[in-house]
Amino acid sequence: MSYDSIFRPNRRRFLKGAASLAGGAVLAGSGRAFTTLAAFAQDPPAGCPTPPSGGTHFVPGNDTRPIILRKSISAFSPAELTQLQNAYAALRALPASDKRTWILQADMHALFCDSCNNSPFDIHGSWSFFPWHRGYLYYYERILGSLAGDMDHFRLPYWDWENIRTLPTPYQTPGSSSNSLWDNKRRPGLAGGGNLPSSDGTAARITTLYGLTDFASFGGDAFSGGSLESDPHGTIHVDVGQFGGAQLDMGNLGYAARDPLFFAHHCNIDKLWSGWNDLASGSGTHYKNPTDPAFLNLRWSFYDENQQVVSISAADMLNHSTNLRYTYKSLIIRVPPIWLLLECELICCLPGPDPGPWLKVSEQVRETVIQSARANSPVVLVLHGVSLPPGVSGNFDVFATRGERRIHVGSVGIIAHGLEQKEQHSKSHKPITLTLDITQAAPELFLRDKPATLHVFRRIDEQRPGFVAKGQKLEEVFQLKAEKAEIRVAKR
Ligand code: C2O
């Protein structure tokens, strides 16, 4: 069974005449680049704005602009980069009364992540996560496009961290307010040119996630977050910004969208959702979005490029190329076509030096799993309904541990919320689905005698997950508990 991941363009998705972006478009108000640091440090004048509500309904088919490829920031031509930078500069320079301002748009995100006292609800930690951000990016892209005077061709870039392991250069250099893509609230390691932690946002992680065939495990359901949301979405957020302190923009949902990198990050997340949908074939529900009306009828309000309140439903956004006029060069991951779902339980806790939790399986499942692991065929553990203690945030690593031995099986990125009084980080979290690659750890996790147990540790070293210096102690902030556990092995 081959389980390699390959990245190649998918011809099908290259629409005629859609692949080029007209460079060098004239920017409305160009030359008026903002010059002070004030725009970077600006706080909302009086707390969070009023959330937009109601508004003109988006009508599929009314957006008739050309369908344009959203590209990696690394594929932007110099002219496209200039256009992007000028558009952000114009956004930052808008007067405070405007509904499109950089800060107001960032606060829109704060409003919908329950960071404000008047937050209507939180779109994170549920199946709203993918579509809400898709709509947010769509209108943000229209605003930037109209400021660039080229709504037809301007599309957001993505930061494909699976390929670009540092902060993308245009967002970091020059590192000053002369660069509208720069943000002064990023962790010094990355901002100084460092790499992302080796475990986060990798092609291997994407491959593991693409082994999930049901939307709930991948993208969440009405009451819990999907696997992608905590890692790589959350881990990369926390890698770029801290959850508190001076470097908090990307690390705190209340501030995250103040960093232009947020939009490149989320564009990549949107690309991964799109790529997951591309794996669907034939009838059946695999790799398909929920058909539950409760999902399809979700509707949110935004401001458009004319400062008008508009609203769009989840259903409106599922076909992004036809309705929202952008497409992606498809990221094709070869995943095994058939998965066996095996029963398993996460058992906790027994008295003794290592109370667990550990995985309990039948003899038959044990055999199947061990055989798969020996053949280096993927063994994936999916934990549903994992509860996180309130107030906890940061990046965490999950290890299979046995005595001194630790095998990294996955990570969890928990992003703090908070603007206004909700700053206190005492928030409760919705349950999450956690998908762990236990291929390497399986032989020890399923030993009959004193099997390895699973533990979650706060990440100590940003660059080297799992690294512990001699004498250093790992902090176990919470114990892994799940409502349901299942193991997925590729059918051989
Ligand atoms: Cu709304 Cu990346 O978070």
Boltz pocket constraint, residues with backbone or C-beta under 6 A from the ligand:
constraints:
  - pocket:
      binder: B
      contacts: [[A, 109], [A, 113], [A, 124], [A, 133], [A, 233], [A, 237], [A, 253], [A, 256], [A, 266]]
      max_distance: 6.0
